[in-house]
Amino acid sequence: MATLLGSEFPCTGEKRRHCNSNIVTKFTASKVTGQGFSRGTQLPAGLLHERDKRAKWHGIPTLLQNLYESSHPNSDLSHAHSLLKVLSSQLSMEAMSFVTEDRKTAQESTFPNTYTFDLFGGIDLLVEILMRPTLTMQKKKPKMNDDMVKDCLSVLYNCCICTEGVTKNLAARDDFVLFLFTLMTNKKTFLQTATLIEDILGVKKEMIQLEGIPNLSGLVQSFDQQQLANFCRILSVTISEPDVGNDDKHTLLAKNAQQKRNASPSWAEVNQVTLMNIPGFIERLCKLATRKVSEATGASNFLQELEDWYTWLDNALVLDALMQMATEEAEQSSTESSDESSLATSPLRHRLPQSMKIVHEIMYKVEVLYVLCVLLMGRQRNQVHKMLAEFRLIPGLNNLFDKLIWRKYTASNHVVHGQNENCDCSPEISFKIQFLRLLQSFSDHHENKYLLLNNQELNELSAISLKANIPEVEALVNTDRSLVCDGKKGLLTRLLTVMKREPPDSSFRFWQARAVESFLRGATSYADQMFLLKRGLLEHILFCIIDSGCTSRDVLQSYFDLLGELMKFNIDAFKRFNKYVNTEEKFQTFLTQINSSLVDSNMLVRCIVLSLDCFETQTEDVKAVEVLSECCLLSYMARVENRLSFLFRLINIINVQTLTQENVSCLNTSLVILMLARIKTKLPFYLNALREKEYAERYPGCLLNNFHNLLRFWQRHYLNKDKDSTCLENSSGIPFSYWKDTVSVLLGSDRTSLCSIASYIDEPFMDLDRDLLED
């Protein structure tokens, strides 16, 4: 054990005059060299007392010194606890001020208490006190008072949020991080422990390995539902791939290189598997996600949690939401009843706990839905899908839709936090978005999407197929009717209803469109399209694009993508389009929206090109011939100069270095245009047009060299054994073998071939040998 400074560095004679001036230097040097005293509390008490007032330490060093001396093994910890309470009181006031003042930087305070506490070794001392029972060799482990453990955790968390570097230092101690998980077995200290762990894992450089947590399965199974919901906040950090925060790292080139270097599963993927192996874990999450507010624990528990751990609320956000809901309940009651006596007997404070209960449940569900969503997008997707269906997640969410997920609210209710209605951090908005993300992940390219409907709606799909004289989709036939939605409406229909009511500037429009689009993605289903067309979806989308004044690129992109899936190969959809876009002004507005950003609208362009080609081959179908002659959109795309214009721009707005998951669709759309041209033996005409465009723009070779490099990347990307090419085949109706063959023909080295890009680049401008695809 380190000795006090006086005995470690005796001051005699001439040296005595310089002792005090060298204290800080020696203190700093000891942290670097490991020699000398190990904590600031080892300084002489007289010196600490003398400097305290002038340095504004508020007695913290002296308190720490006393805490150290009274917290030795086998000592009575009651005195140590009383000292800790004094420290906790000082630090919690500072933390409360720090949080409520929008997390002002610690540097704004000259010597904040938490900084002084850390400087004099308070953090290390509390970690030592907490972990001491695990380090003793005694058979009978010393047991610490639960309240003292809670106070230790509270002080540590307050220091984390107020003093820079504390959280990172704690995160670097793997032994302490794993030890914290053992404290979660105690319900009295669970909430404080969970909050501290969440903060620490948020800054930890390396992702924690869940399989390294002692008896993780037993720990999770010991949690009650409230604890499990809170534990999901921690899990969300451990199962999500870290955000690198650099756009360059998000390019497909960089991602492919990263996958090549790290062929083994990431720690996030390993952690997902670890969770999946915990018995009953997914079933309990489904129960949490679908339980009604009336089934949750009483509001008194929530009030106790508020009293125990106010920082769990992530500043005053939730309290703002609670007060607003309570106010709205009061306003609603006053409009429904003019009986003053009834209002008097039901004051605002009596209704506040129910509002607290609702937001409490919403906050739980946000975390649970997030974990389920991540698992649905992971490598165990099919296994997760099977379990979510078995445990009736979708019917359960459908039963909650009107009463909790999308409760009826006034316009003011949309603004939950401050004045920013797009603030995604408010509980209700976060809940809605997480719900929509879950639906998107659940429906996307999976046969279980039909669980979003009820039995009557499934029968409607069958009837549509029967009337059109086409076979039912196999996934529809195989759907287990006992697992679909209950009630008069399925979840998809409920979503369509609120989608059409959403204000033009709502932040939910993007996610709603994505969720509905995911239901249509995959192999095109005429019955699915007609089911949505009959509910006015196409007219709603066109209104949003043409007439609503929407300027959000994200929202417009989601509507373009949805419109493409809804109209693809569907004659009735193109007829409906022509009926709505019934003036030249509307059509030009629509084209302007498409042309304003091809990255956003290219999937719709692909849909129009594919549908045009499909209808042109149906020469015996009267309806197809009719729609080709009447529809302004098909007539516009039928003109070869317009298709060439789209092709020029699609190739020109991307290159290998800037390809991402968002814009790689531009490359595939350009390929679709050329594949259809190749089928009609017009590929040389299109390639020559690209060459003429280059010379007209006075950049010979630029366009074709870029396209050549893009196609070489396409080969490496899509011919990789890990890449799922079925999405390209399903979305276009063109066999993937034809995709591969067309790319090979275009990349052919024979300059005499009229279908090879190399044939159209003059020798001086050829730049095909430069390899831009290497790491």
CORWOSUL-V284692 format. One record per pair of residues at least 24 apart in sequence whose ideal C-beta (glycine too) atoms are under 10 Angstrom apart, sorted by the first residue. I is the first residue (numbers start at 1). GAP is how many residues later the second one is. Records with the same first field share a line. If there is no record, write none. Layout:
I=GAP  GAP
//
This chain:
1=37  71
2=28  33  34  35  36  37  40
3=33  34  35  39
4=33  37  38  39  40  41  61
5=25  31  32  35  37  38  39  42
6=31  36  37  38  40  41
7=30  35
8=27  28  29  34
9=27  28
19=25  28
20=27  30  31
23=24  28
27=92  93
31=90
37=84
38=83  86
39=25  26  29  80  81  82  83  84  85  86  89
40=24  25  76  77  78  79  80  81  82
41=24  25  26  27  28  79  80  81  84
42=26  78  79
43=77
48=72
52=64
55=55  56  61
56=53  54  55  56  57  60
57=54  56  59  60  62  63
58=32  53  55  58  59
59=27  28  31  54  57
60=26  27  30  31  51  53  54  55  56  57  58  59  60  62
61=55  56  58  59  60  61
62=58
63=24  27  54  57  59
64=52  53  55  56  57  58  61  62
65=55  56  60
67=55  58  59  62
68=52  53  54  57  60  61
71=54  55  57  58  61  73  77
72=60
73=59  60  62  63  65  69
74=62  64  68
75=67
77=52  65  66  67  68  71
78=67  70
80=49  64  65  68
81=63  64  66  67  68  70  71
82=66
84=41  42  45  63  64  67  68  70  71
85=62  63  66  70
87=26  30  35  39  64  65  68  71
88=62  63  64  66  67  70
89=62  66
90=24  26  27  65  68
91=25  26  31  63  64  65  66  67  68  71  72
92=59  62  63  65  66  218  219
93=65
94=64  65  67  68  69
95=59  60  62  63  64  65  66  67  68  215  216
96=62  214  215
97=65
98=60  63  64  65  217
99=59  62  63  211  212  214  215  216  217
100=215  216
101=214
102=213
103=58  59  212
104=58
105=57  59
106=55  56  57  58  59  60
107=57
109=53
112=47  50  51
113=45  46  49  50
114=41  44  45  46  47  48  49  52
115=44  47  48  49  50  51
116=47
117=38  39  41  42  45  46  49
118=41  44  45  46  47  48  51
119=44
122=33  34  37  44
123=32  33  36  37  40  42  43  46  47
124=45  49
125=27
126=25  26  27  29  30  33
127=25  29  42  43  46  48  49  52
128=48
130=26  46  49  50  53
131=42  44  45  48  49  51
133=46
134=41  45  48
135=40
144=45
146=37  40  41  42  43
147=41  42
148=41
149=34  37  39  40  43  44
150=33  36  38  39  40  41  42  43  158  159
151=41
152=31  37  40  44
153=27  30  36  38  39  40  41  42  43  44  156
154=38  41  42  154  155  157
156=24  36  40  43  44
157=35  36  38  39  41  42  43  152  154  155
158=153
160=35  36  39  40  42  43  151
161=38  150
165=38
166=33  34  37
167=29  32  33  34  35  36  37
168=32  35  36  37
169=31  34
170=26  27  29  30  33  34
171=28  29  30  31  32  33  34  35  37
172=28  31  32  33  34
173=27
174=30  32  34  35  38
176=24
177=24  27  31  35  36
178=30  31  34  35  36
179=35
180=33  54
181=27  29  31  32  33  34  35  38  50  53
182=31  32  33  37
184=29  35  36  38  39  43  46  47  50
185=30  33  34  37  38  42
187=35  36  37  39  40
188=120
189=119
190=33  34  36  37  40  41  115  118  119
191=35  36  39  113  114  117  118  120  121
192=116  117  119  120
193=37  41
194=33  36  37  38  39  40  115  118
195=35  38  39  114  116  117  119
196=113  115
197=34  36  37  40
198=32  33  35  36  37  38  39  114
199=38  112
200=34  37
201=32  33  34  35  36  37
202=32  35
203=34
204=33  34  38
205=37
206=36  61
207=30  31  32  33  34  35  59  60  61  63  64
208=26  29  30  59  63
209=29  58  61  62  65
210=24  25  28  29  57  60  61  62  63  64  65  68
211=56  59  60  62  63  66
212=62
213=25  61
216=58  59  61  62
217=57  58  60  61  62  63  64
218=60
219=59
220=55  58  59  60  61  64
221=57  58  59  60  63
223=61
224=73
225=59  60  62  63  66  70  71  72  139  143
226=62  70  71  75  76  79  134  138
228=53  56  57  59  60  136  139  140
229=55  56  59  60  67  131  132  134  135  136  137  138  139  142
230=75  82  133  134  137
231=136  137  140
232=53  56  132  133  134  135  136  137  138  139  140
233=79  130  131  133  134  135  137  138
234=133  137
235=36  37  40  46  50  132  133  135  136  139  140
236=130  131  132  134  135  137  138
237=31  34
238=29  30  32  33  34  36  37  133  136
239=28  29  30  31  32  33  34  35  36  131  132  135  136  139
240=28  31  32  130  131  133  134  137
241=25  26  27  28  133  137
242=24  25  26
247=411  413
248=409  410
250=410  411  412
251=405  406  407  408  409  410  412  413
252=404  405  406  407  408  409  410  411  412  415  461  464  465
253=403  404  405  406  407  460  463  464  519  520  521  522
254=403  405  406  521
255=404  405  406  462
256=403  457  460  461  464  466  467  517  519
257=516  517  518
258=517
259=461  463
260=460  515
261=514
263=459
265=113  114
268=106  110
269=109  110  111
271=103  107
272=99  102  103  105  106  107  108  112
273=102  105  106  107  110
275=96  99  100  103  105
276=99  102  103  104  107  108  111
277=103
281=90  94  106
282=89  90  93  101  102  104  105  106  108  109  111
283=104  105  107  108  110
284=84  107
285=82  83  84  86  87  90  102  103  106  108
286=82  86  101  102  103  104  105  106  107  108  110  111
287=81  104  105  106  109
288=73  76  77  79  80  81  83  84
289=75  76  78  79  80  82  83  99  102  104  107  108  111  146  149
290=75  78  101  102  103  104  105  106  107  108  109  110
291=70  73  74  77  105  109  113
292=69  104  107  108  111  112
293=61  64  65  66  67  68  69  107  110  111
294=63  67  109
295=66
296=61  62  64  65  68
297=60  63  64
298=55  59
299=53  54  55  56  57  58  59  61
300=53  56  57
301=56  59
302=51  54  55  57  58  59  61
303=49  50  53  57
305=55
306=50  54
312=51
313=46  50  114
314=49  111  113
315=102  110
316=101
317=42  99  100  101  106  108  109  110
318=38  41  42  44  45  98  99  108  109
319=37  40
320=96  97  98  106  107
321=34  35  37  38  41  42  92  95  96  105  106  107  108
322=30  31  33  34  35  36  37  38  105
323=25  29  32  33
324=31  35  88  89  91  92  93  102  104
325=26  27  29  30  31  33  34  82  84  88  91  102  103
326=24  25  26  27  28  29  30
327=24  25  28  85
328=27  81  82  84  85
329=25  26
331=79  81
332=78
358=45  46  49  69  70
359=57  67  68  69  72
360=67
361=39  43  66  70
362=42  43  45  64  65  66  68  69  70  72
363=64  65  67  68
364=63  67
365=32  35  39  40  62  65  66  69  70
366=61  62  63  64  65  66  67  68  69
367=63  67
368=66  70
369=24  28  36  61  62  64  65  66  67  68  69  70
370=60  64  67  68
372=62  65  66  69  70
373=61  62  63  64  65  66  67  68  69
374=63  64  67
375=66
376=61  62  64  65  66  68  70
377=60  63  64  67
378=63
381=60  63  64  65
382=64  66
384=57  58
385=56  57  61  62  63  66
386=62
388=50  54  60  63  95
389=53  57  58  59  62  90  91  94  95
390=90  93
391=92
392=59  90  91  92  93  94
393=45  49  58  90
394=44  45  48  49  54  55  56  57  58  59  89  90  91  96  97  98
395=56  57  59  87  88  89  90  91  92  95  96
396=89  90
397=38  41  42  45  55  88  94  97
398=53  54  55  56  86  87  88  89  91  92  93  94  95  96  97
399=86  87  88  92
400=35  91
401=34  84  86  88  89  90  93  94  96  97
402=85  87  92  95  96
404=24  27  31
405=26  27  30  31  86  89  90  93
406=25  26  29  88  89  91  92  95  102
408=90
411=92
414=88  89  91  92  93  94
420=87
421=82  84  85  86
422=83  84  85  86  130
423=84
424=83
429=78  79
432=66  75  76  79  80
433=74  75  77  78  79
434=77
435=56  60  76  80
436=59  63  72  74  75  76  77  78  79  80  82
437=74  77  78
438=77
439=52  53  56  72  73  75  76  77  79  80
440=71  72  73  74  75  76  77  78  79  81
441=73  74  77
442=49  73  76  77
443=48  49  71  72  73  74  75  76  77  78  79
444=70  71  73  74  75  76  77  78  283
445=73  76  77  78  279  281  282  285  286
446=29  72  75  76
447=26  27  28  29  30  31  32  75
448=27  30  31  32  35
449=26  27  30  43  69  70  71  72  73  76  79
450=25  26  27  28  29  30  31  33  34  35  40  42  69  78
451=28  29  30  32  33  34  39  40  41
452=32  33  38  39  40  41  42  43  63  64  66  67
453=26  31  32  36  37  38  39  40  66  75  78
454=27  30  31  32  33  34  35  36  37  38  39
455=24  26  27  29  30  31  35
456=28  29  31  32  33  34  37
457=27  28  31  32  33  35  36  74
458=26  27  32  73
460=67  70  71  74
461=64  65  66  67  69  70
462=65
463=64  67
464=61  62  63  64  65  66  67  69  70
465=60  61  62  63  65
466=61
467=60  63
468=58  59  62  104
470=55  56  57
472=53  55
473=49  50  52  53  54  55
474=49
475=47  48  50
476=49  51  52
491=24
492=24  27  36  39  40  43
493=38  39  42
495=24
496=35  36  39  40  41  44
497=38
499=38  41  42  45
500=35  36  37  39  40  41  43  44
501=39
502=38  42
503=45
504=39  40  43  44  45  46  47  48  51
505=43  44  45  46  47  50
506=46  49
507=45  47  48
508=47
509=35  39  41  43  45  46  47  49  50
510=42  43  44  45  46  47  48  49
511=43  44  47
512=43  46  47  50
513=24  27  28  31  41  42  43  44  45  46  47  48  49  50
514=40  43  44  47  48
515=43  47
516=25  42  46  49  50
517=41  42  43  44  45  46  47  48  49  86
518=43  44  47
519=43  46
520=41  42  44  45  46  48
521=40  41  44  206  209  210
522=43  204  205  208  209
523=203  204  206  207  208  210
524=41  44  45  46  83  86  87  90  206  207  208  209
525=40
526=42  43  44  45  46  47
528=37  38
529=36  37  38  39  40  41  43  44
530=36  40  42  43
532=30  33  34  41
533=33  34  37  39  40  43
534=38
536=40
537=25  26  29  36  39
538=24  25  28  29  32  34  35  36  38  39  41  42
539=37  38  40  41
541=25  26  36  39
542=34  35  37  38  39  44  48
543=37
545=36  41  44  45  48  49  56  59
546=34  35  39  40  41  42  43  44  46  47
547=33  39  42
550=43
551=42  45
553=43  44  46  47
554=46
555=45
556=37  38  40  41  44  45
557=40  42  43  44  45  46  47  105
558=42
559=34  41  42  45
560=33  34  37  40  41  42  43  44  45  47
561=39  40  41  42  43  46  104
562=41  42
563=38  40  41  44  45
564=37  38  39  40  41  42  43  44  46  47  167
565=38  39  42  166
566=38  41
567=37  40  41  44  66
568=35  36  38  39  40  42  43  46  163  164  165
569=38  41  42  44  45  46  164
570=37  41  44  57
571=40  43  44  47  50  52  53  55  56  57  60
572=51  55
573=34  38  54  58
574=34  37  38  41  49  50  53  54  56  57  58  59  60
575=48  51  52  55  56
577=31  50  54  55  56  57
578=49  52  53  54  55  56  57
579=51  52
581=50  51  52
582=50
583=49
584=48
586=46
587=45  46  49
590=42  43  46
591=41  42  45  51
594=39  52
595=50  51  54
597=56
598=48  51  52  54  55  56  65  67  68  71
599=51  54  55  61  63  64  66  67
600=62  63  65
601=45  68
602=44  47  48  51  61  63  64  65  66  67  68  70
603=62  63  65  66  128
604=29  65
605=32  37  38  41  42  44  45  60  61  64  65  67  68
606=40  44  59  60  62  63  64  65  66  67  125  126
607=62  65  124  125
608=25  26  28  29  30  35  38
609=28  29  34  37  38  60  63  64  66  67  123
610=59  62  63  65  66  121  122  123  124
611=26
612=24  25  26  31  64
613=24  59  60  62  63  64  66  67  120  121
614=62  119
616=60  64
617=62
640=37  42  45  46  49
641=48
643=30  33  34  43  46
644=29  33  41  42  45  46  48  49
645=48
646=24  27
647=24  25  26  27  30  39  42  43  46  56  60
648=41  42  45  46  49  55
650=57
651=39  42  52  53  55  56  59
652=41  45  47  50  51  54  55
654=52  53  56
655=50  51  52  54  55  58  117
656=50  53  54  55  56  57  58  116  117
657=52  56  115
659=51  54  55  58
664=46  49  50  53  54
665=66
666=44
667=40  43  44  46  47  50
668=46  50  59  60  63  64  71
669=63
670=37  40  41
671=36  39  40  43  57  61  63  68  71  72  75
672=56  59  60  62  67  70
674=33  37  68  69  71  72  81
675=57  59  63  64  66  67  68  71
676=56  58  66
677=65  78
678=60  63  64  67  68  77
679=55  59  63
681=73  74
683=59  62  63  71  72  73
684=69  70  71  72  75  76
685=69
686=69
687=59  67  68  69  70  72  73  74
688=66  71  72
689=71
690=67  70  71
691=66  68  69  70  71
692=68
694=66  67  68  71
695=67
699=66
700=61  62  64  65
701=59  60  61  62  63  64  65  66  67
702=59  63  65
703=54  57  58
704=42  53  54  55  56  57  58  61  62  63  64
705=52  53  56  60  61  62  63  65
706=61  66
707=39  40  50
708=38  39  48  49  50  53  58  59  60
709=58  59  61  62  63  64
710=33  62
711=31  32  33  35  36  46
712=31  35  56  59  60  61
713=59  60
714=25  26  29  32  33
715=25  28  29  32  58
716=57
717=56
718=25
719=24
//
